[in-house]
């Protein structure tokens, strides 16, 4: 009797233990799934930008002075220098060549970030537009920077930081490291005018996805609605999500701070094969598939060897020495067998099939293009 009770108790204990193990396994599975989803998720601020919040490009033209004989000899540089001297009350007689060696004409460009206010400073890039040899050691004189509308938004001036270096010998030999005719001035421009922004106007904000995708737009709207309630956000198209927002500026900033840190799992990109014809780089996307197809690829090599034979006439024959070209042409064609590619299911299968070809990048490009034409390659083929 005692053995029966012990056996029953033991079975119950084993059942409870199995149940506990099952619960632990399920919890572990849920945790793993959550971790995978979290790893794939991205913040909205990394996936999209707010409509109207953007950089603005500025450009200007000016002079860099103080160069060590590495300035340019362009006529517009002399003209600019003469016009600048007039502003300081110095008149250079007409027809006089200033013979400048320490001055270079340059273009200046900069990005004016959104919400930048007058008095703040931005970095500028200075590039030679003449035949100056180097801008190293130069200083940019006061230069206005204009926007596309023709208004002046910043004033640039300062000493250049040039990463390039050049040296030349008396015999004409020279060496150049990096690019000595382009430099930067950190905080080299002071903002004088703010760019108007519509951030605080209207009853809504719009997120524009960096990579338009219907799935990502739908998921972004769903994540925002889960936080704020149904109807707070809706996807207008594959790239824009409109969100109802408060009118008060302070509330709108706090509101956007919360939204941009929400995490969204973006939709997967469609199947693509990217080919860079200049560098020979080939990138194959995750969802690329290849149907069963037979492929053979061989190369034809033509070798031309040019030799010269001199024909010398016999003595007293009054002949002339002649040079006779002797050309040898050899043709070699590789005898490559035909092999089967596909069907492929995963990216690993595609990589294995491509490696089976054993061709150089240039030949592999031709094979991929032929597969696309035959309909066996299920992906968008993009040549850049």
Secondary structure, DSSP 8 states (H G I E B T S, - for coil): -HHHHHHHHHHHHHHHHHHHHHHHHHHHHHHHHHHHHHHHEEEHHHHEEETT---EEEEEEEEEE--SS-----HHHHHHHHHHHHHTT----TT-----SS-EEEEEEEEE-TT--TT-EEEEEEEE-SS-S--TT-EEEEEEEE-TTS-EEEEEEEE-B---EEEE-TTS-EEEES-TTEEEEEEEEEE-S-----TTSSSEEEEEESS--HHHHHHHHHHHHHHH-TTSEEE-SSSEEEEE--SSHHHHHHHHHHHTT-EEE------EEEEETTTTEEEE-TT-EE-SEEE----EEEEEEEEEEEE---TTS----EEEEEEEEEEEE-----EEE----SHHHHHHHHHHH---HHHHHHHHHHHHHHT-EESEEEE-
